[in-house]
């Protein structure tokens, strides 16, 4: 870049963007004469004081590198740049805050669900009902006229240990009465509703199986005095439905009940001497 600067311009003359004049070739005698590129006279001719003598203008050539910048950006540019930078920061903060809210919400939901599950397990974990054999009566005992096998009626007492759940026993359950692994009676469990935390009694009717009865069983049936003790066992598979607070139904379950008991005599219909009953969910 070339800039032309004259002496007269330093004194208040007009700035000119004209390129510098081409130098003239030197005279033959070798003497170089510098002539002013432009002469300026006094502008204001109305001034009465005498005008200064004209002076010759001098030309200066200044070379400036093209890649050098002397301009300073205005302060408005800095404000605009800062204004453009702030929304990005706000957007980044909003994204971080959104993710933090989602994580905290998920943690709170997990804690709430875990607390509910633990509470339900503690309060509404079902327990299997307990059974007790009260007595056993032989119906239609065999005689000279009646050669068929007798039937049996067993009275049970059952306890519902669940304080907040009622139990409904289904009629699809089956029961088997045995003497030393020999079936002597079969039947279906009666349909029954059992309130929470209560005791109830029910009777189970069994039909005699075909075939000859074991000798000990026949002897105990014929004994009226209650001296022929006999040990029996009964196994029951019972479907049940449990309700929480009487209206909320839980999933259906099936329990297995096994009772071994000793009676004084089958013919006398005495009370049970000893027993052991176990019930569990299948």
C-alpha positions in Angstrom: 0.0 0.0 0.0 1.3 3.4 -0.9 0.2 6.7 0.8 1.0 10.1 -0.5 1.7 12.8 2.0 2.5 16.4 1.1 3.7 19.2 3.2 0.8 21.5 2.3 -1.7 18.8 3.5 -0.1 19.0 6.9 -1.0 22.7 7.0 -4.7 22.1 6.5 -5.0 21.4 2.7 -7.4 18.8 1.2 -6.4 15.1 1.5 -6.0 13.5 -1.8 -6.1 9.8 -2.7 -4.4 10.2 -6.0 -1.5 7.9 -6.6 2.0 9.5 -6.5 3.2 10.8 -9.8 5.7 8.9 -11.9 9.2 10.2 -11.5 10.6 11.9 -14.6 13.8 10.7 -16.1 16.9 12.6 -14.9 18.3 15.3 -17.1 21.2 14.4 -19.3 23.7 16.0 -17.1 22.9 13.7 -14.2 21.4 16.3 -11.9 18.0 15.2 -10.5 15.5 17.9 -9.9 12.6 17.3 -7.5 9.6 19.2 -8.4 6.5 19.5 -6.3 3.6 17.4 -7.3 1.1 20.0 -6.5 1.2 23.6 -5.5 -1.4 25.0 -3.1 -2.3 28.6 -2.8 -4.0 30.3 0.0 -7.7 29.4 0.2 -9.1 32.4 1.8 -8.2 35.3 -0.4 -10.4 37.7 1.5 -7.9 37.8 4.4 -6.2 41.2 4.3 -2.9 40.1 5.7 -0.4 39.2 3.1 -0.4 35.6 2.0 2.6 33.6 2.9 4.9 32.8 0.1 4.2 29.6 -1.6 6.1 26.6 -0.4 7.0 23.6 -2.3 5.2 20.4 -1.3 7.2 17.4 -0.3 6.2 13.8 -1.1 6.8 11.0 1.4 6.3 7.4 0.6 5.3 5.1 3.5 5.0 1.4 3.0 2.7 -0.5 5.4 2.4 -4.3 5.6 -0.9 -5.6 4.2 -1.4 -8.1 7.1 -1.1 -5.4 9.8 -4.4 -4.1 11.3 -4.5 -0.8 12.9 -8.3 -0.6 13.4 -9.9 -1.3 16.8 -13.4 -2.9 16.9 -16.0 -0.8 18.5 -17.3 -1.7 21.9 -20.7 -2.6 20.4 -19.1 -5.7 18.9 -18.0 -7.0 22.3 -21.5 -6.5 23.7 -23.1 -8.4 20.7 -20.6 -11.3 21.1 -21.3 -11.5 24.8 -25.1 -11.5 24.1 -24.7 -14.4 21.6 -22.6 -16.3 24.2 -25.1 -16.1 27.1 -27.9 -18.1 25.5 -25.6 -21.0 25.0 -24.7 -21.0 28.6 -28.3 -20.7 29.6 -29.2 -23.6 27.3 -26.4 -25.8 28.8 -27.6 -25.0 32.3 -31.2 -25.8 31.4 -30.2 -29.2 29.9 -28.2 -30.0 33.0 -31.1 -29.0 35.3 -33.5 -31.1 33.2 -31.3 -34.2 33.5 -30.8 -33.7 37.2 -34.6 -33.4 37.7 -35.2 -36.6 35.8 -32.6 -38.5 37.8 -33.9 -37.3 41.1 -37.5 -38.1 40.1 -36.5 -41.7 39.1 -34.7 -42.2 42.4 -37.7 -40.9 44.3 -40.0 -43.2 42.4 -37.8 -46.2 43.0 -37.8 -45.4 46.8 -41.5 -45.1 46.8 -42.1 -48.3 44.9 -39.7 -50.2 47.1 -41.3 -48.9 50.3 -44.8 -49.9 49.0 -43.5 -53.4 48.1 -41.9 -53.9 51.5 -45.0 -52.6 53.3 -47.3 -54.9 51.3 -45.0 -57.9 52.0 -44.9 -57.1 55.7 -48.6 -56.4 56.1 -50.2 -58.6 53.4 -47.9 -61.7 53.2 -50.4 -64.6 53.4 -50.0 -67.3 55.9 -51.3 -70.8 55.5 -54.3 -71.6 57.7 -53.9 -74.1 60.5 -55.9 -77.3 60.9 -56.8 -79.4 63.9 -58.6 -82.8 63.9 -61.4 -82.7 66.5 -62.9 -86.2 66.1 -63.7 -88.9 63.6 -67.0 -90.8 63.3 -67.5 -94.0 61.2 -70.7 -93.9 59.2 -72.6 -97.1 58.2 -70.1 -99.5 59.8 -70.0 -102.9 58.2 -72.2 -105.6 59.6 -73.6 -109.0 58.7 -76.3 -107.3 56.5 -74.0 -104.5 55.3 -70.9 -105.8 53.6 -69.9 -102.5 52.0 -67.1 -100.4 53.4 -68.1 -97.7 55.8 -67.9 -93.9 55.3 -66.1 -91.4 57.6 -66.9 -88.0 58.9 -64.0 -85.9 60.3 -64.5 -82.7 62.2 -61.8 -80.1 61.8 -61.1 -76.8 63.5 -59.2 -74.3 61.3 -57.6 -71.1 62.2 -56.9 -68.1 59.9 -53.7 -66.5 61.2 -53.9 -63.5 58.7 -55.2 -60.4 60.5 -56.1 -58.5 57.3 -57.0 -61.3 54.9 -60.0 -63.6 54.6 -59.8 -67.0 53.0 -62.3 -68.7 50.6 -61.8 -72.5 50.3 -62.8 -74.0 47.0 -64.9 -77.2 46.6 -62.4 -78.6 44.1 -60.0 -79.8 46.8 -59.6 -83.5 47.4 -58.9 -85.4 50.6 -57.6 -89.0 51.2 -57.8 -90.9 54.5 -55.1 -93.6 54.9 -54.0 -96.3 57.3 -50.4 -97.2 56.8 -50.4 -96.0 53.2 -53.6 -98.0 52.5 -56.5 -95.8 51.3 -59.7 -96.3 53.2 -61.6 -93.1 52.3 -61.7 -90.3 49.8 -63.8 -87.1 49.3 -63.9 -83.5 48.4 -63.2 -80.5 50.6 -66.4 -78.4 51.3 -66.7 -74.9 50.1 -66.0 -72.5 53.0 -65.4 -68.8 53.8 -63.1 -68.0 56.6 -62.9 -64.5 58.1 -59.6 -62.9 59.0 -58.0 -63.8 62.3 -60.7 -66.2 63.4 -61.5 -69.9 64.2 -64.1 -72.0 62.5 -65.2 -75.7 62.5 -66.3 -77.7 59.5 -67.0 -81.4 58.7 -65.4 -83.4 56.0 -67.4 -86.4 54.6 -65.4 -89.3 53.0 -66.6 -92.3 51.1 -65.1 -95.7 51.8 -62.9 -97.2 49.2 -63.5 -100.5 47.6 -61.7 -103.6 48.8 -61.1 -105.2 52.1 -60.3 -103.1 55.1 -57.1 -103.7 57.0 -57.6 -106.0 60.1 -56.6 -103.3 62.6 -59.2 -100.9 61.1 -62.0 -103.5 61.3 -61.1 -104.4 64.8 -61.1 -100.7 65.9 -64.5 -100.2 64.2 -66.0 -103.2 66.1 -64.5 -101.9 69.4 -67.1 -100.0 71.4 -65.2 -99.6 74.6 -62.4 -97.5 73.0 -59.5 -99.9 73.7 -58.4 -100.6 70.1 -56.4 -97.5 69.3 -55.5 -96.9 65.7 -53.3 -94.3 63.9 -54.6 -92.7 60.7 -53.4 -90.0 58.4 -55.3 -87.6 56.1 -53.9 -85.5 53.2 -55.8 -82.6 51.6 -55.0 -80.4 48.6 -57.2 -77.3 48.8 -57.4 -74.3 46.4 -58.0 -71.1 48.3 -58.5 -67.4 47.4 -57.4 -64.6 49.7 -59.0 -61.2 50.0 -57.4 -58.1 51.6 -59.8 -56.2 53.8 -62.7 -58.2 52.3 -62.6 -56.6 48.8 -59.1 -56.7 47.2 -58.5 -60.1 45.8 -55.0 -61.6 45.8 -53.8 -64.3 43.5 -55.2 -67.8 44.0 -53.1 -70.3 45.8 -53.2 -74.0 46.8 -52.4 -75.4 50.2 -51.3 -78.9 51.2 -52.5 -80.2 54.6 -51.2 -83.4 56.1 -52.5 -84.6 59.5 -51.5 -87.7 61.4 -53.6 -88.5 64.4 -54.3 -91.3 66.8 -57.9 -92.2 67.9 -58.9 -94.3 70.8 -61.4 -96.4 68.8 -63.2 -96.1 65.5 -66.3 -97.7 66.8 -66.6 -95.7 70.0 -66.3 -92.3 68.3 -64.0 -91.0 71.0 -61.9 -87.8 70.7 -58.5 -87.8 69.1 -55.7 -88.8 71.5 -52.8 -87.1 69.7 -52.2 -85.5 66.4 -49.8 -83.5 64.2 -50.9 -81.3 61.4 -48.8 -79.4 58.9 -50.1 -77.0 56.2 -48.1 -75.1 53.6 -48.5 -73.4 50.2 -47.8 -75.5 47.2 
